Amino acid sequence: MGVIGAGNIGTSHARSLSREVAGAQVRWLYDADVARANALADEIGAHVAPTVEQLIASSDAVVIASPDALHAEQALICLDAQRPTLCEKPLAPTVSEATSVVDAEIDLGRRLISLGFMRRFDPGYVALKESLSSIGQPLIVHNVHRNEYAPYGLTTSGTLTNSAIHEIDINRWLLSDDYATVQVVAGKPGPRTPEGELDPILMLLTTRGGVIVEVEAFVNAAYGYEVRCEVVGSEGTVEMGDGSYLTRRAQRAVGHEVPELWLGRFEDAYRRQLQAWVDATRVGTTSGATAWDGLLATITANAAVTAITYGPQSIELPERPSLYR
Ligand SMILES: NC(=O)c1ccc[n+]([C@@H]2O[C@H](COP(=O)([O-])OP(=O)(O)OC[C@H]3O[C@@H](n4cnc5c(N)ncnc54)[C@H](O)[C@@H]3O)[C@@H](O)[C@H]2O)c1
């Protein structure tokens, strides 16, 4: 395998592929920051490739963990070389770039891209989806997505196209339904909200089947990283646990730790995602979300960005190509 990007998530994926996931070895790393790539290569016994193109040519399969704006161009090189690829979310920040990847895959006539919407592998979300049949018809989903501080200094549009895009994908997957409309409501900025940005915000989506999906996105929440999801149905509700297995009682308090970053909350999901991807790659298929799922998420996130300025938006989706049926 080759891993592009040796930052937060690239390091986590490279370590996990090397130490935890069966059937894979990371041989190649590339990062624009050569010192960072060298340090990780030394740690896991890999080599540093001089260019992205050489990494892709030398690897049987590729993980893209570079910044958002590079995903599409690097995914296109992977498709050109016909390499199975796990591309971190988002597929691209813009609809035109995301469309170019889907078009290239359609031209190839084969699915090679698996998209890193790892919540589809999280035991909490999997249990939530399995339990939906016990609460009648889903009517409303309440979601909370909070970061201790804005990752990558996210601007308001980045909150939607990079961060809340997880909720856009996971609710679509939970409900097996596509979105019809989106609106965004911003309230009073908190004391940590940078000048000119909106945080926290509420995104309100409706699905084609009529379910309301509400998302609180708060990227400067100060106290830690937290993700919650509750589905309200016609006969009851189900709420996802927070991913912690221990309850601590100490210093006159009872509770559990809140992680600083997503790496703590979704550790299991990342590992399961990588194992499923390696297993799928070995038999010539993809796993989890597809490039098509990535495109629909990017279309929806961009409609939400438009909704900030222009009010509620209808979400126009292209017809699903046969490759993704
Ligand atoms: N699925 C998830 O939950 C999840 C979690 C974290 C990050 N991500 C995604 O992974 C990507 C990386 O996030 P991160 O937190 O690791 O960021 P990061 O800033 O920690 O790391 C990005 C790395 O990419 C490197 N880089 C810059 N230009 C490059 C280039 N041209 N080619 C290769 N590498 C280059 C940087 O030097 C840096 O080491 C983002 O797109 C982010 O959305 C997904």
PDBQT file of the ligand as one rigid body, heavy atoms in Angstrom, charges set to zero:
ROOT
HETATM    1  N1  LIG A 401     -12.707  10.399   8.148  1.00  0.00    +0.000 N 
HETATM    2  C1  LIG A 401     -12.415  11.210   9.147  1.00  0.00    +0.000 C 
HETATM    3  O1  LIG A 401     -13.034  11.190  10.204  1.00  0.00    +0.000 OA
HETATM    4  C2  LIG A 401     -11.287  12.175   8.998  1.00  0.00    +0.000 A 
HETATM    5  C3  LIG A 401     -10.608  12.625  10.142  1.00  0.00    +0.000 A 
HETATM    6  C4  LIG A 401      -9.552  13.501   9.980  1.00  0.00    +0.000 A 
HETATM    7  C5  LIG A 401      -9.204  13.930   8.712  1.00  0.00    +0.000 A 
HETATM    8  N2  LIG A 401      -9.907  13.508   7.633  1.00  0.00    +0.000 N 
HETATM    9  C6  LIG A 401      -9.572  13.997   6.287  1.00  0.00    +0.000 C 
HETATM   10  O2  LIG A 401      -8.227  13.603   6.000  1.00  0.00    +0.000 OA
HETATM   11  C7  LIG A 401      -7.561  14.659   5.332  1.00  0.00    +0.000 C 
HETATM   12  C8  LIG A 401      -6.290  15.009   6.114  1.00  0.00    +0.000 C 
HETATM   13  O3  LIG A 401      -6.659  15.472   7.392  1.00  0.00    +0.000 OA
HETATM   14  P1  LIG A 401      -5.602  15.555   8.593  1.00  0.00    +0.000 P 
HETATM   15  O4  LIG A 401      -6.379  15.824   9.815  1.00  0.00    +0.000 OA
HETATM   16  O5  LIG A 401      -4.704  14.376   8.566  1.00  0.00    +0.000 OA
HETATM   17  O6  LIG A 401      -4.803  16.874   8.171  1.00  0.00    +0.000 OA
HETATM   18  P2  LIG A 401      -3.306  17.236   8.508  1.00  0.00    +0.000 P 
HETATM   19  O7  LIG A 401      -3.193  18.685   8.209  1.00  0.00    +0.000 OA
HETATM   20  O8  LIG A 401      -2.947  16.734   9.859  1.00  0.00    +0.000 OA
HETATM   21  O9  LIG A 401      -2.450  16.398   7.442  1.00  0.00    +0.000 OA
HETATM   22  C9  LIG A 401      -2.441  16.662   6.069  1.00  0.00    +0.000 C 
HETATM   23  C10 LIG A 401      -1.070  16.267   5.538  1.00  0.00    +0.000 C 
HETATM   24  O10 LIG A 401      -1.066  16.432   4.120  1.00  0.00    +0.000 OA
HETATM   25  C11 LIG A 401       0.211  16.947   3.771  1.00  0.00    +0.000 C 
HETATM   26  N3  LIG A 401       0.192  17.533   2.443  1.00  0.00    +0.000 N 
HETATM   27  C12 LIG A 401       0.088  18.835   2.080  1.00  0.00    +0.000 A 
HETATM   28  N4  LIG A 401       0.160  18.946   0.749  1.00  0.00    +0.000 NA
HETATM   29  C13 LIG A 401       0.300  17.682   0.262  1.00  0.00    +0.000 A 
HETATM   30  C14 LIG A 401       0.439  17.145  -1.045  1.00  0.00    +0.000 A 
HETATM   31  N5  LIG A 401       0.460  17.926  -2.128  1.00  0.00    +0.000 N 
HETATM   32  N6  LIG A 401       0.511  15.813  -1.169  1.00  0.00    +0.000 NA
HETATM   33  C15 LIG A 401       0.518  15.021  -0.086  1.00  0.00    +0.000 A 
HETATM   34  N7  LIG A 401       0.407  15.464   1.168  1.00  0.00    +0.000 NA
HETATM   35  C16 LIG A 401       0.307  16.792   1.333  1.00  0.00    +0.000 A 
HETATM   36  C17 LIG A 401       0.539  17.923   4.887  1.00  0.00    +0.000 C 
HETATM   37  O11 LIG A 401       1.938  18.209   4.911  1.00  0.00    +0.000 OA
HETATM   38  C18 LIG A 401       0.066  17.154   6.099  1.00  0.00    +0.000 C 
HETATM   39  O12 LIG A 401       1.078  16.312   6.641  1.00  0.00    +0.000 OA
HETATM   40  C19 LIG A 401      -8.553  15.826   5.207  1.00  0.00    +0.000 C 
HETATM   41  O13 LIG A 401      -9.106  15.811   3.932  1.00  0.00    +0.000 OA
HETATM   42  C20 LIG A 401      -9.611  15.512   6.235  1.00  0.00    +0.000 C 
HETATM   43  O14 LIG A 401     -10.904  15.933   5.843  1.00  0.00    +0.000 OA
HETATM   44  C21 LIG A 401     -10.917  12.625   7.754  1.00  0.00    +0.000 A 
ENDROOT
TORSDOF 0
